[in-house]
Amino acid sequence: MTDNPMDWVAVAAVPGIGAITCQRLLQADWTPSRLLAANDEQWHWLGLKPRARQALQAYQNGQGPLHQAIGQVRQWLDRYPDAHLLTLGGDGYPTLLKAIADPPPILLLRGDPSVLHRPQVAVVGSRNASRTGCDHAQSFSRVLAASGLVITSGMAYGIDSAAHKAAADQQLPTVAVFGTGPDKLYPARNRLLAQQILETGGCWLSELLPGTPPLAQHFPRRNRIISGLSAGVLVVEAAPRSGSLITARLALEQGREVFAIPGALNNPMSHGCHTLIREGAVLVQSVQDIVDQLGALLGSYLPAPAPPVAVADPLPELAAGERAVLDAMGYELISLEQLLQVTGLQVPELSRQLVVLELKGCIEAAGSGYLRLK
């Protein structure tokens, strides 16, 4: 395909022509240049809706939304020295993503585009993750990145941010896939992390035009890109109905490996992972579980793994009473009433011990009780 890259931008902006329709047209040899040069009778024969045909006609007359889209992309490319436009017909488009059923016609990228051609693993999970979940995301991502895998995620709060930061803190690249235009950082509080991603050799990626705001319908579509770029998807924490489960199921449809970290039975954020494990996801207890599965797929691209990550940090120095309370907690969510019963302490003393344990990072308040972290 030798189409002008801006022809791809124009087709991507046609109302009613999404990624699936674009793929169908390409398979029938309707390249962007051919589609843009066709007439209304041909567009009608292809099944394009009136709104799409009107936009294409306006384009041929030198006006309308398709020209506006081209102008937006050109301005964005001119504004940032590290900005790139990748098209489905171009050489730089990532191979794994091209193989899915609905690859984006265009990708707008800031940073190093070569990162997209390295083996990637997606790390996803809840925006409202527990401290334990974020610790798991960081520790697993840290070792996976050091083992030669690029960490890919969606820049959301919680698990996504923890995964990106684990790679960037080691000066290793990570890919952030936006659910907005490439010039709209969302959430805004992640601005420093987003800048760190660029400074450490990673990239921002979006299929949406510059100026596109964070609308709810964009994020499920974004998830197919996260999984499509990756050889496997690790789900750290997920509610039964969540974007992370959407990403995991898309990964299965795309023929990718899916990994899930199990959690406490009474932690709602563990239920999605347990569902995935029942459906055939690989139960993960260490990084080695992931590397063993992906090694055969990635072959020589994957260096020898670093030692399996320890999920919990060593215990700090604890007084005898603090250690007794911690031992009594177990590793599942436990209420204050249950702790009073198993420790035999009075409320003032138990409350004091819990405050100390929380300050030392051994436990966290979670919902209606406490959760052991170490």
PyMOL commands that set and color helices and strands:
alter all, ss='L'
color gray80, all
select helices_A, chain A and resi 5-12+19-27+32-37+40-45+50-60+65-79+95-98+113-117+131-146+159-168+188-199+218-229+243-253+268-278+287-301+320-329+336-343+347-359
alter helices_A, ss='H'
color red, helices_A
select strands_A, chain A and resi 83-87+106-111+120-124+150-153+174-177+203-206+232-235+257-260+282-283+334-335+363-366+369-372
alter strands_A, ss='S'
color yellow, strands_A
deselect
rebuild
show_as cartoon
